[in-house]
Each structure stands twice: as C-alpha cells, then as structure tokens.
Amino acid sequence: MVKTLDVKGSTLSAKLGTVVKNIRLVHDNTEQIEGKVEGQTIVILTKYLRKG
C-alpha cells in the first residue's frame, strides 16, 4: 500500500506498507484487484498499490 486507507464496511484500516496477499484481478474492471489484508478479502484500486 502506498497510502493508509480506511476500508468501507469494516473497522480495518490498511496502513502504509501493508502487504496484500492472494492478489486476483477483477475481470470486468482493470483498475481494481481483490486481495487479502489481515485475513479479510477486500477490493483495492490499483493506483494505491505498487509492485514490490
């Protein structure tokens, strides 16, 4: 994560530097991915990620 983000519908806050695991592409939208952060599957916009 390149920025601290609040996750809608959850008390989770994805902090700067958080590792996203089990990344999958959203097949109908190239600007979004699904991934696991702290055990929860969330949808993240690709502009907030970087390859590491």
Sine and cosine of phi, psi and omega as CSV:
sin_phi,cos_phi,sin_psi,cos_psi,sin_omega,cos_omega
0.00,0.00,0.67,-0.74,0.01,-1.00
-0.98,-0.20,0.00,1.00,-0.04,-1.00
-0.41,-0.91,0.55,-0.84,0.07,-1.00
-0.97,0.25,0.80,-0.60,-0.07,-1.00
-0.82,-0.57,0.64,-0.77,0.16,-0.99
-1.00,0.03,0.70,-0.72,-0.02,-1.00
-1.00,-0.06,0.82,-0.57,-0.01,-1.00
-0.92,0.40,0.67,-0.75,0.04,-1.00
0.98,0.21,0.23,0.97,-0.04,-1.00
-0.51,-0.86,0.35,-0.94,0.08,-1.00
-1.00,0.05,-0.02,1.00,-0.02,-1.00
-0.94,0.34,0.67,-0.74,0.13,-0.99
-0.82,-0.57,0.92,-0.38,-0.01,-1.00
-0.98,0.19,0.94,-0.34,-0.10,-0.99
-0.99,0.10,0.31,-0.95,0.06,-1.00
-0.81,0.58,0.77,-0.64,0.03,-1.00
1.00,0.03,0.02,1.00,0.01,-1.00
-0.91,0.41,0.69,-0.73,0.03,-1.00
-1.00,0.06,0.75,-0.66,0.05,-1.00
-0.98,-0.21,0.82,-0.58,-0.04,-1.00
-0.94,-0.35,0.26,-0.97,0.03,-1.00
0.78,0.62,0.81,0.59,-0.06,-1.00
-0.97,0.25,0.74,-0.67,0.08,-1.00
-0.74,-0.68,0.57,-0.82,0.06,-1.00
-0.99,0.17,0.60,-0.80,0.13,-0.99
-0.99,0.13,0.89,-0.45,-0.20,-0.98
-0.91,0.42,-0.44,0.90,-0.03,-1.00
-0.98,-0.21,0.02,1.00,0.00,-1.00
-0.58,-0.82,0.92,-0.40,-0.06,-1.00
-0.98,0.20,-0.13,0.99,0.00,-1.00
-1.00,-0.07,0.06,1.00,-0.03,-1.00
-0.78,-0.63,0.50,-0.87,0.15,-0.99
-0.74,-0.67,0.37,-0.93,0.17,-0.99
-0.96,-0.27,0.63,-0.77,0.03,-1.00
-0.35,-0.94,0.28,-0.96,0.01,-1.00
-0.99,-0.17,0.78,-0.63,0.09,-1.00
-0.79,-0.61,0.88,-0.48,0.00,-1.00
0.79,0.61,0.65,0.76,0.08,-1.00
1.00,0.08,-0.08,1.00,0.01,-1.00
-0.94,-0.34,0.69,-0.72,0.07,-1.00
-1.00,0.09,0.82,-0.58,-0.01,-1.00
-0.74,-0.68,0.33,-0.95,0.09,-1.00
-0.98,-0.21,0.77,-0.64,-0.08,-1.00
-0.81,-0.59,0.65,-0.76,0.12,-0.99
-0.96,0.28,0.67,-0.74,-0.08,-1.00
-0.91,0.41,-0.35,0.94,-0.01,-1.00
-0.94,0.35,-0.24,0.97,0.02,-1.00
-0.99,-0.16,0.16,0.99,-0.02,-1.00
-0.85,-0.53,0.36,-0.93,0.17,-0.99
-0.63,-0.77,0.47,-0.88,0.01,-1.00
-0.97,0.24,0.73,-0.68,-0.08,-1.00
-0.74,-0.67,0.00,0.00,0.00,0.00
